[in-house]
Amino acid sequence: MIISLKNNMENHSRSSWKNDLVLIAKNTFVWLYQLSKDYNRKITALDQVPDEEFIKLKEFGINAIWLIGIWERSCASKKIKQLYGFENVTASAYSIFEYKITESLGGRGSFIKFRERAHAHGFKLGCDMVPNHTGLDSPWLAEHPQWYIAADQNPSQNFTFRSPDLSLNDSVEIRIEDRYYSQTGAAEVFLYKEKHSGKERYLYHGNDGTSMPWNDTAQLNYLVPEVREKVRETICNVAADFDIIRLDAAMTLTKNHYKRLWFPGDDGERCIPTREDNHMSQDLFDQRMPREFWVDVMDDIKTHRPDTLMLAEAFWLMEGYFIKKIGMDRVYNSAFMHMMKNEENKKFKNSLRGMTSITDNALEHLINYQTTPDEEPAIYKFGKDHKYFCVCTLLCTLPGLPMFGHGQLVGYRERYGMDYRVPHLQESQDQDLVKMHKKLISPILRHRSLFSTVENFKMHDLIQPDRSINQDVILFTNGRQDQYALVVANNSSQSVIGHIPIDELPISMDDCSLQSIIPQHDSGVKHQIAKNHTQVRFEISPYACGVFLL
């Protein structure tokens, strides 16, 4: 299918707080456990988070918190993990029973108090919405099994379902395939049996087709109009309580990929295993799902909750599609993390220029990050020395939304599973890293408004003595009418010498001066303005990065 990029930019919202947001992800159960240790008292409910913690995050430059795992989770998910023999875990944060604040975190009353205090400290709050699937024991499944993708017959003779019943409902049995427990298989379906009639159906687990099915979830059928309506209603209800909503695995529900995964054509395109014979013509699919689901969602938000910021976790090179076609507020930009880690600097600069061809302000709609909750921590990708701070400076000075990982600011090394109640490693904060963050990054984030939009964003080339362009140095200016800044970053292990013409900078040649945003710090970026005021010459050390007010 050819994807149209017909403009849907009218959905984008322009609230100033959205432009200057700096987000940190927090695995909520793990966070409260760590706070209990830090403050030497029991902290198990959201309203018990100390005011001092908001102040500490503010000192880092953070002004938004993404709370992961706050909804009531599936008991079936927890039981599966217990049957696996796992300890110190609970149900997955993405196997949701119901969109209610879990009582394990104090319930809705505790959340409301937490939100009031967070807002008083200048923080916005975000949460997850998991639209692709529900928990196996969700009330939606109990009441509307027809809302889920299913097969009337067992799709494989190799699948057997004699495992323990996971249902909370006396009228049905729910059993996942036996070989999950021996870890010798990964069936795409689970058994759903009505006890009164004996009728058996085989419902599909949530799945994005890239690895194993999510065996504690059930896949919603978006060809059913009631499903689309119910999920849209739920998103609007969630938006009533949260400033920010992160849409999990949003790319799976675009028409192109949803059809490919679950209702493939007959051209051999890659689909969910065992769905190969569920062919559907494009015409019939378009009748059943006439519009992009996410366009309808964004229309709902624009109409009913216009001050909510919508974030899409979207991969598969769909950033441009979500920005222009869907009108999504912010979209994951995995290219930043991967290209910066691999030092594919020329490719990265080309990607920045390429985004501007989608729409003039596309860069504003990207979420840049060095890690996510699904990735290994940033310290394993970038270390904690010069390279880390070089890339982190770019994270904080490029247009868009900077996002930090749970323990990134304090040097934690553990990747927390979405079923963790407590960390499995006993770690202490790296005070040297904390100190360097506050010295090198916090001052930049205090000037975030200079960098967050694209109206005055301009990329520059560093011209080397042989007149060639250095491809490893990332160099750009941005700012407002009354203040501009220059960012110079060498994401490589080689020292660099070069210059940029002063007439390319947003200042007059006679008034040219560069003042480091971080005073009394040797950034490794030395500069000299030519006597005739025609160019600025640079000597840049490996992984050095400088931010200068012009």
N, C-alpha and C positions, 0 to 999 in steps of 0.2 A: 504494500500500500504506500502511495506517495503521501507524505504528511504535509498538509498545507500550513503555512505560517501566516495565515490571514490574521491581521492585527486584532487583538482583544485587549489592548493596553488600557482601555477605559476602566477596567477593573482595578487597576493599581491605585493604591491610596497613598497620600502624601503627608500624613501627620508627621510633625517634626521629630517626635520621640522615636518614631520608627526609623528615621534616617540615622540617628545617633546611637542606636542600640549596640550594646556589647554584651553578648550572651555567654553564660556558663551553664553546662549541663551538670545536673546532680542526680545520681542514683539515690533516691530519697532515703530508703532504708539504710543504706551504707553511710550516707551523709550524717544522718542522725546518730548512728552508732559512733562515728568518728567525732562528732561534736560532744558526745557523752564523755569520751576520753579527753578531749581538749579542755573541757570545762569542768571535768571531774564531778559530774552529776548526771543523773539519768535523764536522757532526752529521747523520748519515743514518739511524741506527738508534734505536729507542725507548729503549734502555738508555743511550744517550749524552746524553739530556736532563739538563742539570745540576741538581743539588740546588737551586742558586740560583733556578732558574725556579719550582720549587714554592714557595719562600719568597716570591718576588715575587707570585705569584698569591694566596697566602695573605694577603699584605698588602692586596690589593684586596678581600678578603672572599670569594674563590672557594674552594670545597671539593670541586668535582667537575669532571671534564674529559670532554667527549664527543669521542672520537677518530673523525674522519670519514675514511673511505677506507683502512681498515687491512686489508681482506680481499684475497685474490687476485682480480685483476680479469680481465675477459675480453680475451683477445688479439684477438678479432674486433672488439671495441669500439676498441681501439687502432689496428687496421688501418684501420677506417672513417675515423678521424680523420686518419690519415696520408694516405689517399686524398683526403680533403678538402683536403689541403695545410696542415693546422694544424701549428704548431711549438710546442715547449715544452709539449706536452700528453701525457697518457697515456690509458689507458682510463678510462671514467667510473667513479666510486666506486660507482655504483648499477647497473652492469652487472657482476655478480659471477660469477666462474668457480667459486669454491669458498669456503666459510667456514673458511679457514685464514689466519692472519696472514701477510701477504705477506712474502716474503724481501727485498723491496726496503726494508722497514723493520726488517730484522734477524730476521724470522721469530718463531716462538713463543718460543724461548729468550730473545730480546731483550725481548719483551713481558712475560714472567714476571718478569724482573729489574726492568723499568720499573714493573710493578704492585706489586711488593714495596716499592719505594721510594716510590711514590705513596701507598700505604696507610700507610707509616711516617710520611709527612708529613700524614696526615689527609685524603687525597683519595679520593673514589670515582671509578671509571672507567666510562664508558659507551661504547657502540658502536651501530652501525646493524644492523638486520635488515631485509632487503628481501623481504618475503614475496609480493609481487604477481607478480614475474617473476624470471627469471635472465638471465645473459648468453647470447648466441646459441650459444656453444660450451661451455656448461655440461655437465659429465658427466651431469647429470640428463637433458638433452635427448638426448645421445648414446645413453644407455642406455634411456630411457623417452620416446620422442617422443609417445606416447599421453597423456602427462601435460599436454600443452599444447593450447590452443584452436587448432583448425585447420579449414581448408576443403579438401575433396578437389579442388575445381576453383578456378581463378583467379577471385577474386570480382569482378574488373573487367577488361574487355578493354583498358583503358588501361594496365594494369600489365605491364611487361616486366622480365625478369630475366636480363640478359646481363652484369651487372657482375662484378667479380672474386670468385672463390670465397673465402669467409671461414672455411671449416671447417678444423679441425685434425685431423679424422678422415678417413682415406683412403677410408672406405666411404660417405661422404655429401658432398653439396655444399650450401653455404649461401650464398645470394645475396640481398642486399637489392635493392629496386626501383631501376632505373637512374636515375630522375630525382632520387633523393636526392643523387647526386653532382653533378648540374647545378643542384641546389637549385630545381628547377621542379616537384617533386611530393613527396608525403608519404604513400606507400602504407601501409595498415594491416598488410600481410602481407609475409612474406619466403618465398623458395623454399627448401624442404627436399627434396632429391632423394636417394634411395637409389641408389647407383651399380650395385649388383649386379642390381637388378630394374628400374631405370629409373623406379620409382614416384615421382611428384611429389606433394607436399603443400604447402599454403600455410598456414604457421603465423603466428599473429598476434603482432605486437609488443606489449610492455607498453604500457598506455594507460589514462588516467583519463578520457578523453572531453572534456577541457577545451581541448586544443590539439593539437599534433602528437604522433603516436606516438613512443615512445622507441625509435629504430630500431636500437639496439644491444642490445635485450633481446627475450626471448620470454615470452609471457603464459601463466602457469600456469592450468590448468583445475581449479577448486576443486570441481567436481562429481565429480571422481575421488577416491574415498576415500583412495587411496594418497598423493595429493598433500597432502591435509590432514594425514595422519599423518606424512609426511616433514617437512613444514614445522614441525609441532609438535615433532617430535623434534629438529630443528635448533635451534629456539628454546631448548629446554631445554639443549642442548649449549652453546650460546653463553652461556646464563645461568650455566653452571658457571665461566666465566672472567671475567664482567663483573658489576659491581654494578648497572648500569643498561643497559637495552636500549631504544633508540628504534625504533619500528615505522614504517617508511616508508610513506606513503600508506595508512594503515590503513583509512580510510573506504571505499576501493575494494573491500574484501573483506567489508563488511557485506552481509547477504543482500539487502537492498533494493536497494543500488546495484550489487552484482555482477550480479544478475538484469537490472536496467535496462540496464547497459552491454553485457552479452554475450548474454543470453537474453531479449530484451524481450517484453512482451505485444503484443497487436495493437491497442493503443490509441494508438499514435503517440508513445509516450514516447521521449525522447532516448536514443539508444544509440550505440555505436561505429559509425561509418560502415562500410558493407558487412555489418553484422550485422542489418539490418532484417528479413530473412526468416528469421532463426533464432528463431522464436517458440517459447515454452515456457509452458505453463500454470503457474499458481502452485502447483497441487497437485503436478504432476510435479516442479517445481523443489524444492519442500519435501521430496519423497521423496529426491531426489538430494543435497540439502544440508539435512538435517533440523534442524541447530542452527547458531546463530551460531558461526562459526569462532573468533572472539575469546573467546567465553565458554569454549570448550574450552581455549584457550591459557591463559587466566587460571586455570582450574582446575588445569592442569598445573603452572603456576608456584607456585600456592598449595600444591600437594602436594609438589613436588620441589625447588623453589628459592624458598622463601617470603621470603628476604631480598633478592630481586631487585626492583628498581623498574622498572616497565614504563611507557614513555612512548608515547603514540599521536599521530602526526602525523595529525590528523583535521580536515577543514574541512567545508564544506557544511552548517553549522549543526548539526553532530552532537555537539557537546561534551556536552550533557546525555545523549544516548543512550549515549555511551561511558562516562560516569560511572555512570549508574544501571542501564542494561540490561546493559552488558558488565562493569562492575566494574573498569574500567581505573584504574590508579594515578594517572596524570597525562595530561592532554590539552591539546594546543595551544589557546591562547586568542587567536586572531588579532584578536578584537574589541579587545583592549587596544591593540595597535599601531595599528590603523586609526583607532579612535575618538580615541585620544590625539593622533595626528598631525593629524586633521581637527578637533580640538577639539569633538567631539560629546559634550560633558561630561554633559549631561542624559541622553542616550541611554546613555552608559556607566554612569552611576549606576543607571539603571533595569535595565541588564543585570546588575549586581552583585546587585541585589535579586531579579531574576528567577531567578538561579542558585540562590538559597536556597530557591526554591519547588520545585526539582528534588529536592534533599535538603539537609538542614541543613548538611552540611559540603562541599557541592559546590565552594565556592571554594577549598578546600584542594587540589583535584584539577586545577586549571588551571595551565598553563604560560604565564606572562606574559613578554613579550619586546618589545624595540624593533626587533629585526631577527632574521632566521634566515639560515642559509647560502644559502637560495634567494632571499633578498630583497636589495635594495640596502642598503649599510651604514647604520647608524643615523644617522650624521652627515648624510646626505642627507635624512633624514626629520625630524630634530629639531634639526639644527645641533649646536653644542657649547657653547652658552651657557645662559641661564636656562631656556629651554623644555626643553632636553635634560635638565638636572639636575632640573627639576620632575618630569618624567615618569619619569626614572630613580629618583627617590626613591619615587614610587608603586610602581614595579616592585619595589622592595626592601622595601616595607612592607605590600603587600597579601598576604593568604593565598595559598598556592600555591607554585609553583616559579619563582623568577626565573632567566631564561636570558639570557646575554650572547653577542653575536656574536664571531667570531674576533678581530677587531682593534678591537672597540668601545672597550675600556678605554684604548687608546693612540692612537685617532683615525685608524686606517687607513681609506682611502677606497675600496679596491678590493673588488669583489665577486669572490670566487674561484670559478671554474668547477669543477665536480666532476671535471674532467679535468686540472686544473692540477698540475704537479709543482713549479713555482716560481711566485712572484708575477710578474705581468707589469708591475707598476709598482714602481719603486724608491722606497719610502717610508721616512721616519724617524718615530719615535714623537713624538707631540705632547706634549712634556714639561709644557706648561701644563695640558693636559687630564688628564694622569696625576696632576699635583699636585692638581687640583681633585677628581678621583675619590677620591684618598686622604683629602682633607680633608672632602668632603661625603657620600660614599657609604660608604666603608669603616667609619666609626663606626656607621652604621646597620646594616650587615651584621653587625657584632659583636654587635648586639642582635637578630639575626634571630629568635631563639626567641620574642620578644615578639609577632611579627607572623605567623608561619607557619601558625597554626591558627585556627579560627573559633569556638572555644568562647566567647571573650569579645569577638569582633569585633562592632562596632556602628557603623552609619553614622549621621551627624548632618547636620542642615541648618543652613546659615548664614542667619540671619534679618537682612534688611537694615533700615535705618531706617524704610522705609515698610511694614514687616511682611511684605514678600514674601520668598520664598526665592530665594537666589542659586543659579542652576543650574550655574555654572562652577566653583565651589569644591567640591572633593572632600574630605570631612571625615569622619574615623572614629577610633574608639578601639579598642585591642586590648591584650592583655597577659596576665599571669598574676596569681595571687592576691596576690603580693607586689610586683608592679610593673606599672603600666599606662603606655601611651603614647598621645598624641594626634597625629594627622597632619592637617595643613592644607595643601592644594595648590590653587593658582589657575591652572588650565591655560587662561589667556586673556590677551589683550593689554590688558585693562582693570584698573585698580585697583579694589579692592573694600573696602567697610566693612560690618561686620555683627557679630552676636553669636551665641553659643549659651548656653542656660541651663545653669548649673552643675549643677543637679539631674539633668541627663542624663548627666553624666560619672560614671565608676565610682569616685568619691571623695566624701568628705563635703564639704559646703559650707564648713565652717570650716577645713578643711585644704587647700583648693584652692591649688595653686601649679603653675606651668609652668616646667620647666627644659629648655632646649634640649639636645638630644642632641649637638649640635655646639657646644662652647663658643667664645665670642669670635668668633662669626660673625654678620654681619648677613644674615639669611635673607630679609629683605623682608617678614616676617610680624611685625608689632608687635601686642602684646596687652596688655590691661589688665583686671584683675579689678575688677569693680564693688565699691564700698565696702560695699554690703550683701551682698556675696558671692552674688548671685543669677545673675550672668552673666559670661561672658568676652567682652570686646569685641576685635575684630580690625580692623586696617588691613593690607591685603594688596596688595603691589605686583604688577604683571603677571608671570606665570610664577614667582611666589614659592612656596616650599614650606618648611614648618617641621615638625620632628618634636620633640615635647616629652615628657619624662618627667613623669608626674603624681605 
